[in-house]
Amino acid sequence: MADFPEAARPLYELTPRHDFFVGIDSDGCAFDTMEIKHKECFIPNIIKFWDLQPVSRYAREAAEFVNLYSRWRGINRWPALVMVFDLLREREEVVARRVTIPEAPDLRAFIASGFPLSNEGLRAYMDEAGSTPELVKGLAWSEAVNAAVDDMVRGVAPFPYVRESLDLMASRADMVVVSATPVPALTREWTEHDIARYVRVIAGQEMGKKAEHLALATGGKYDPSKVLMIGDAPGDLKAARANDALFYPITPGHEDASWRRFHDEAFHRFVEGTYAGDYEAGLVEEYLAHLPETPPWKQG
């Protein structure tokens, strides 16, 4: 039996119904939820729980850069949080205000532990490694973020051409949601808009990382040239490449056009076998040009 989280069993046991497989990210890819989740749910709680009120402006800028407007867009909340701390610690305006920014050694140890980077994973890590005030605060912060998302994020429809694309793919490809979002939130969003019926499995952070989702769902079942990951974050690209799969980018700020191009052109090329190569490379190059590695306050 393969080594995988019990929660991921639906991926491992997925049996192909079609020759083609498409993994679809959710936040910021299928749904226009990245902005509201980070700006209204994540960032206010980062400022509140980690005592960043004196530098709230800079904390907001750092968190928006990491989570929305950079090559790190879409990374797991825990490494993203630590990256925000690191950016703040080295920023001149923050240093000048003599604000103590968390160094987060216990959170870094959790991130490096191999435990799932979820609330459940943190609880399991605390049971094994021991609880500390920093880990307790981290769990409280993460739970507050989830509560804020539950309270705030509703009625956000899929991007234009998502529903049409799902309908187009339904007769040719097995589809799975591949996301780092908790499964209950994913299930609520996909069900609320009546598109859960298109996908075989809704996979979230409880089932492992995105690359693991793809590996469990497709490994030994589909020809890699017939596996496609649709995503808006570089982590989605990495997950695809880790499984020798193809990647279709949903470019931040150009989501509507990206989905229309997928519906009108890219999916047809995928099933016809003309997607890989120069066409895919051009799409990826265009996409990465929109996501810098250097924050704006460091640029000359």
N, C-alpha and C positions, 0 to 999 in steps of 0.2 A: 504493500500500500504506500502511495506517495506521501511525503511529509508535507502536510498543509493544515492550516487552521480548520477546525471542524466547521466553522461558519462558511468556509469556502467549498464545502462538499458539492453544492449545486454546480459550481464551475467544473470541478473534477469529473462529475457525472454527466455533464452535458454531452449529448449525442447529436452529431451533425444531422440536420435535415436538408441542408443545401451544401453545395461545394464551396461557397464563399462565406466568409466571416467578417463582421464589422464590429469593432469595439467603439463605443461612443462615450466620451467624457460628458459630464453633466454641467457643473457650474462654469459659466463663462463660455461654454461650448454649445450645448443644447439649449441652455437657459441663460437669460440675461440677469444672472443673480450675483455675479462676482462683485460688482460695485456696491450693491446694497448690503451684501453680507459683510464685506470688509469695512466699508465706511460707516455703517450703522450698528454692526454687531461686534466684529472682532476689535476694531481700533478703539472704540470707547472703553471696552473692557481691558484692553492692554493698558491704557492710560490709568484706569481706575485701580486695577489690581496690582500694578507694578510701580505705583506712586510716581507717575510721570507727568502729573499735572503741571509742575513748573516748566516743563519743556513740551507741552502737549502739541504745539505747532510742529515741532521737529519730529516728535514721535509719530505724528500723523503722516508727515512727509516720508519718513523712513518706511513705515508700514505700507503705505500705498505703493512706494517704489518696489519693495520686495515682492509684495503679493499681487500687484496689478500691472506694473509698468516696466518690468525688467525680465531678464533671462530666468529669474527664479519664480516667475508667475506660476501660481498653482502648486507650489511645493507644500508639503505637510505643515500643519500649523506649528508644530514644535520647533523644527529647525528654522522656520520663518521667524518665530518669536525671538530666538537667540540671535539671528541675523539682524533683526531690528535693534536689539540691545547693542550689538557690535558696531553698527553704523552710528548709533547715538553716542557711544563712548568716545569715538574718534572725531566727532563733529565739533568744530571750534565754538560755535554758539552754545552748545550744551556744556562744554568744558568751562566756558566763561561764566556760566550760571551756577557752577559748583554743585551740580545735581549728581547724586550717586546713582549710577545706572547698574542694574543687576549684572553680575558676571555669570550667574546661572551655572555653576559647576555641577549641581545635582541634575538639572535638566539636561545638560550636555551628556552626562553619564547615562541617563535614560535613553537619549537619542542614539547613543553608541551601543546600547545593550543588546540589540537584536530583538527586543520585545516589540510587538506591534505598536506603532505610534498612534495610539488611540486612547481614549479614557480607560477602556478595559485593559489595554496593555500597560498603562501607567499604574493602575491598581495592582495588576499582577507583579509588576516590577517592584512596587513598594512592599508587597507581601514578601518578596524574596530578598531584596536588597536593604529593606528597612525604610521607614518613613522619615522624612525631614520636613521642616517648615517650608522650605522652598518647593518641594514636591506637592505638599498639601495645598499650597497657594496655586501651584500650576494646575492641579486638578480642579480646584474651585474656579479658576479663570476659565478653563476649557468648558466646564459645565455651564458657567454663566454665558459663554459664547453660544453654546448649543441652545440654551433657554432663550436667548435674545433672537436667534435665528427662528426658533419655533414661534416666537411671539410676533416677529417683524415681517418675515419673508413669506408672503402668500400672494397669490394672484399674479405672480410674475410668469408671463407666458413664455413658451419656447420662442426662439428667434424665428423670424419669417423663413420659410422653406425647410424648417426642421420637420414639421409634420408631413409635408409633401415628400421629403427625402425618405422618411421612414416608410411611407406608403410605397414609394418607388422600390425600396430595397426588400420589402417584405416577401416578395415571391422569388428572390434570388439569393438572399443572404441570411444567415443566422446572426442576430444582433444581441449584444450584451452591453449593458451600462458598465463602464470601467471608470471608477471614481475614487477619490480619496475622502469623499464626504461620508458621514455616517449613513448607514443603510436606511434607518427610519426616515431621515430627512429626504433622501433620494426617492424612497417609495412614495412618500407623501406628495412630492412635486410631480413625479411622473404619473401617478394615479390621478392627481387633481386635474391634470390636463388631458387625461384619457389617452396617453401614449405608452403607458406601461405595457399595454397589450401587444405592442410591437416587439418587445425584447424578451429573450429567453431567460435571462438572469439580470438582476440589479445588484451589482457588486460594489461595495463600498469599503471603507477603511478596515472594517472588522474582518474582511476576507484577505487582507494582506495588501501589498503594494500593487500598483497598476501592472508592472511587469509580471508579477506573480499571477494576477488575474488572467492576463493573456496566456501565460504559459499553461496554467491549469485548464483553461477553456479550449485552447487550440493545439497544444502539444501532442503530436502523433495523430491528430484528427483531421487537420487541414493542411494542404500545401501552403507553405509560408507565402508564396506569391499570390495566394488568394485570401490573405488575411490583411485587413486594413484597420488602422486605428485613426479615429477622428478626434482631434483635440485642439485646445487653445493654448496649452502650456508646453514649454520645452520638456517637462517631465513626461508628457504624453509621447513626444517624439522619441525620447530615450527608452520608454517602455516598448514602443514598437520596434526599435532597432535591436533591443535586447532579445527579441523573439524573431528576428529576421523578417519582420512584417513591414508593410508599407504604411505611410503616414499621410493623412490629409489635414492641413492646418486650417483652423478657424482663426483668422487674424484679429487680435484685439482692436477695436475701433472700426473694423470692417466686417463684422460678423454677418450682416445681412447679405452682403455681396459674396462672402465666402460660401455661405450655404446655397445661394442661388447658383454659383458656379459648380458646386458639388452636384446639385440636382440636375442641372442642365448639361453638364459636361463630364465632370471627374468620375462619377460613379459609372457612367457608361464606359469610360476608358478602363476603369478597374475591371469590370466583368469581361471586357473585350481583350484584356491582356496588353493594353497600350499605355498603362498608367506609369509603370516603373521606368526609371531612367531619366532622361532630360526633363520630361514633364513634371515628375515629382520633385526633382532637384530644383527646378525653377520656382515651384510653389514654396518649398521650404526656405530657399534663399530670400524670397520676397517677405516671407513671414518673419524670419529671424531679424531682418532689418528693422522691424518695428519694436524690437525688445532689446534695449541697451544693457550693457553690463556695468556701466559707470553711472552712479546717480547724478542728477542734474546739478546738485550743489558742488560736485567735484569736477565738473566739466569746465574747461577754460572759456 
